[in-house]
């Protein structure tokens, strides 16, 4: 705005004096300042209106949060490139390794493709090994190989899920006493990292390391060992005390008799298998190990259990029932395929909410790998070996989960091991009343459970095809015969 009153008072035949010119220029500067402020205000209003119209914005902070959780952090440039893919494009890239197609825009992959040579031990048979420095050196070779993959991979979500499965289906060298068996198990987790939960569970009850870890060779007709059956339901698929009884554990143990680890891998010993009739979840039949997995996954608990574990690992220490149900429904509707379920989790607004940010304590493995990847540190196996030592200094040893009975961990580490793998007698359970209570309480009629139903058809659209079955799993195809109805 210009001070016209001062200009008018000046004689028309004279040039304005210095004081008048100073006032005029000051007014022009004030006018320019007001125009700039108004433009800034208008721009701010338009920005807020755009965000108000978009219920689910995608910010660079969101991309950094996604990469921290669904990977192992990244450099600023990698975060920028992931942000450029858009929210759905970024999630799909982490799940599939494929860049989205955006018209008129050239996209750069956040990570450079990397090829890893297969792990090859000098002696890779599955016979029991002797104790001593030689086995420790062999174990560190496997650990360094795995840490190197985490440090350099262009598929960080696959390695993050390998770490997840290593914690869920836990087994350790002290009990297995066989490094090649643990290496084979780790490769199974990598092959099925983003595959199928049900198929992986089926493979685990045929896995030599797990069978050794849970004393499957001691589970024989007439003297069953309940370790594998108990942990299969308690830690692997259903959750402690959730949907099964001590009777179910005993019957599952009978169905698992005969499964064992031989010098060349999994073996089934029919002469020690209990071929009698078993009653599991109210269903009666001559069940074998493969049938147990079918019976368990026909129930709702596995989807709920895995959904909660995924939220604890990737999302928040306190997921709500609604958040758990969201991912559980995707698991059920897609026949336990992992990619659609993880896509549902990573696209949900709850995953990016304030309650899910900076609330998960990183495990030593996650912290070391994330720090190195954020700094773009290079070093190959030397850096990996330093990481193995650093993790041990922080009380995490890969391929040897900690012993704990405090409940599942939420810090991307391993859950508790079975409290005592060598224990055969079941502990007291609060799920069933004592004999004295049963004798004094009036008997109540029990309603038999409903018959098993086939898995519902896929109703949630999924952009992913089921993962191909790797060779290691092809011998463990699910049973094709229908399960009999429950007993009356």
ChimeraX attribute file (.defattr): number of C-alpha atoms within 10 A of each C-alpha:
attribute: neighborCount
match mode: 1-to-1
recipient: residues
	/A:1	13
	/A:2	15
	/A:3	14
	/A:4	11
	/A:5	8
	/A:6	14
	/A:7	16
	/A:8	9
	/A:9	9
	/A:10	13
	/A:11	9
	/A:12	9
	/A:13	6
	/A:14	7
	/A:15	10
	/A:16	16
	/A:17	10
	/A:18	9
	/A:19	9
	/A:20	15
	/A:21	14
	/A:22	12
	/A:23	16
	/A:24	19
	/A:25	14
	/A:26	15
	/A:27	16
	/A:28	15
	/A:29	14
	/A:30	14
	/A:31	14
	/A:32	13
	/A:33	12
	/A:34	13
	/A:35	12
	/A:36	12
	/A:37	12
	/A:38	12
	/A:39	12
	/A:40	12
	/A:41	12
	/A:42	12
	/A:43	12
	/A:44	12
	/A:45	11
	/A:46	12
	/A:47	12
	/A:48	12
	/A:49	11
	/A:50	12
	/A:51	11
	/A:52	11
	/A:53	10
	/A:54	10
	/A:55	9
	/A:56	13
	/A:57	13
	/A:58	15
	/A:59	13
	/A:60	16
	/A:61	13
	/A:62	19
	/A:63	23
	/A:64	21
	/A:65	19
	/A:66	27
	/A:67	23
	/A:68	19
	/A:69	23
	/A:70	24
	/A:71	26
	/A:72	25
	/A:73	24
	/A:74	24
	/A:75	17
	/A:76	14
	/A:77	11
	/A:78	19
	/A:79	22
	/A:80	17
	/A:81	19
	/A:82	29
	/A:83	22
	/A:84	21
	/A:85	23
	/A:86	18
	/A:87	20
	/A:88	13
	/A:89	18
	/A:90	24
	/A:91	24
	/A:92	23
	/A:93	19
	/A:94	22
	/A:95	21
	/A:96	14
	/A:97	18
	/A:98	12
	/A:99	17
	/A:100	15
	/A:101	11
	/A:102	11
	/A:103	6
	/A:104	6
	/A:105	9
	/A:106	8
	/A:107	14
	/A:108	14
	/A:109	17
	/A:110	23
	/A:111	17
	/A:112	10
	/A:113	11
	/A:114	10
	/A:115	9
	/A:116	10
	/A:117	6
	/A:118	8
	/A:119	14
	/A:120	12
	/A:121	14
	/A:122	8
	/A:123	10
	/A:124	15
	/A:125	15
	/A:126	21
	/A:127	17
	/A:128	14
	/A:129	14
	/A:130	10
	/A:131	11
	/A:132	8
	/A:133	9
	/A:134	10
	/A:135	16
	/A:136	12
	/A:137	11
	/A:138	16
	/A:139	21
	/A:140	18
	/A:141	20
	/A:142	21
	/A:143	21
	/A:144	22
	/A:145	22
	/A:146	22
	/A:147	24
	/A:148	22
	/A:149	21
	/A:150	26
	/A:151	26
	/A:152	24
	/A:153	21
	/A:154	20
	/A:155	21
	/A:156	25
	/A:157	24
	/A:158	24
	/A:159	24
	/A:160	22
	/A:161	22
	/A:162	23
	/A:163	23
	/A:164	22
	/A:165	21
	/A:166	23
	/A:167	23
	/A:168	21
	/A:169	21
	/A:170	22
	/A:171	26
	/A:172	22
	/A:173	20
	/A:174	12
	/A:175	16
	/A:176	21
	/A:177	20
	/A:178	25
	/A:179	28
	/A:180	24
	/A:181	25
	/A:182	24
	/A:183	23
	/A:184	19
	/A:185	22
	/A:186	20
	/A:187	17
	/A:188	20
	/A:189	23
	/A:190	19
	/A:191	20
	/A:192	24
	/A:193	22
	/A:194	23
	/A:195	20
	/A:196	20
	/A:197	22
	/A:198	21
	/A:199	19
	/A:200	21
	/A:201	17
	/A:202	20
	/A:203	23
	/A:204	21
	/A:205	24
	/A:206	23
	/A:207	26
	/A:208	28
	/A:209	31
	/A:210	25
	/A:211	23
	/A:212	24
	/A:213	23
	/A:214	25
	/A:215	21
	/A:216	25
	/A:217	19
	/A:218	21
	/A:219	27
	/A:220	22
	/A:221	20
	/A:222	11
	/A:223	14
	/A:224	25
	/A:225	27
	/A:226	28
	/A:227	27
	/A:228	25
	/A:229	26
	/A:230	22
	/A:231	21
	/A:232	23
	/A:233	23
	/A:234	19
	/A:235	20
	/A:236	19
	/A:237	24
	/A:238	23
	/A:239	20
	/A:240	16
	/A:241	14
	/A:242	14
	/A:243	17
	/A:244	19
	/A:245	16
	/A:246	17
	/A:247	13
	/A:248	19
	/A:249	23
	/A:250	20
	/A:251	21
	/A:252	29
	/A:253	28
	/A:254	29
	/A:255	31
	/A:256	28
	/A:257	31
	/A:258	24
	/A:259	26
	/A:260	24
	/A:261	24
	/A:262	16
	/A:263	11
	/A:264	12
	/A:265	16
	/A:266	17
	/A:267	15
	/A:268	16
	/A:269	14
	/A:270	13
	/A:271	11
	/A:272	18
	/A:273	21
	/A:274	23
	/A:275	17
	/A:276	11
	/A:277	13
	/A:278	21
	/A:279	18
	/A:280	23
	/A:281	24
	/A:282	16
	/A:283	20
	/A:284	16
	/A:285	18
	/A:286	14
	/A:287	23
	/A:288	21
	/A:289	22
	/A:290	18
	/A:291	21
	/A:292	21
	/A:293	22
	/A:294	18
	/A:295	16
	/A:296	20
	/A:297	20
	/A:298	15
	/A:299	17
	/A:300	14
	/A:301	19
	/A:302	25
	/A:303	27
	/A:304	22
	/A:305	20
	/A:306	22
	/A:307	25
	/A:308	24
	/A:309	21
	/A:310	22
	/A:311	22
	/A:312	19
	/A:313	23
	/A:314	26
	/A:315	28
	/A:316	22
	/A:317	19
	/A:318	14
	/A:319	19
	/A:320	13
	/A:321	10
	/A:322	9
	/A:323	18
	/A:324	20
	/A:325	15
	/A:326	17
	/A:327	26
	/A:328	26
	/A:329	20
	/A:330	27
	/A:331	27
	/A:332	24
	/A:333	20
	/A:334	23
	/A:335	19
	/A:336	24
	/A:337	23
	/A:338	24
	/A:339	25
	/A:340	25
	/A:341	24
	/A:342	23
	/A:343	19
	/A:344	20
	/A:345	25
	/A:346	23
	/A:347	17
	/A:348	15
	/A:349	12
	/A:350	16
	/A:351	23
	/A:352	20
	/A:353	12
	/A:354	9
	/A:355	14
	/A:356	18
	/A:357	15
	/A:358	13
	/A:359	14
	/A:360	17
	/A:361	15
	/A:362	17
	/A:363	18
	/A:364	22
	/A:365	23
	/A:366	22
	/A:367	16
	/A:368	20
	/A:369	24
	/A:370	22
	/A:371	16
	/A:372	20
	/A:373	19
	/A:374	16
	/A:375	12
	/A:376	13
	/A:377	13
	/A:378	13
	/A:379	13
	/A:380	15
	/A:381	17
	/A:382	12
	/A:383	17
	/A:384	25
	/A:385	19
	/A:386	14
	/A:387	23
	/A:388	25
	/A:389	16
	/A:390	16
	/A:391	19
	/A:392	13
	/A:393	11
	/A:394	11
	/A:395	13
	/A:396	19
	/A:397	20
	/A:398	25
	/A:399	23
	/A:400	19
	/A:401	21
	/A:402	19
	/A:403	13
	/A:404	14
	/A:405	12
	/A:406	8
	/A:407	11
	/A:408	18
	/A:409	19
	/A:410	23
	/A:411	19
	/A:412	24
	/A:413	24
	/A:414	28
	/A:415	24
	/A:416	19
	/A:417	23
	/A:418	21
	/A:419	12
	/A:420	11
	/A:421	18
	/A:422	15
	/A:423	14
	/A:424	15
	/A:425	10
	/A:426	13
	/A:427	8
	/A:428	9
	/A:429	11
	/A:430	10
	/A:431	13
	/A:432	13
	/A:433	10
	/A:434	11
	/A:435	9
	/A:436	8
	/A:437	10
	/A:438	11
	/A:439	9
	/A:440	8
	/A:441	10
	/A:442	8
	/A:443	8
	/A:444	6
	/A:445	6
	/A:446	6
	/A:447	7
	/A:448	12
	/A:449	13
	/A:450	12
	/A:451	15
	/A:452	18
	/A:453	11
	/A:454	9
	/A:455	14
	/A:456	10
	/A:457	10
	/A:458	13
	/A:459	11
	/A:460	13
	/A:461	10
	/A:462	17
	/A:463	10
	/A:464	13
	/A:465	9
	/A:466	17
	/A:467	14
	/A:468	12
	/A:469	16
	/A:470	11
	/A:471	9
	/A:472	13
	/A:473	19
	/A:474	12
	/A:475	11
	/A:476	17
	/A:477	12
	/A:478	14
	/A:479	14
	/A:480	8
	/A:481	7
	/A:482	11
	/A:483	18
	/A:484	12
	/A:485	15
	/A:486	17
	/A:487	15
	/A:488	9
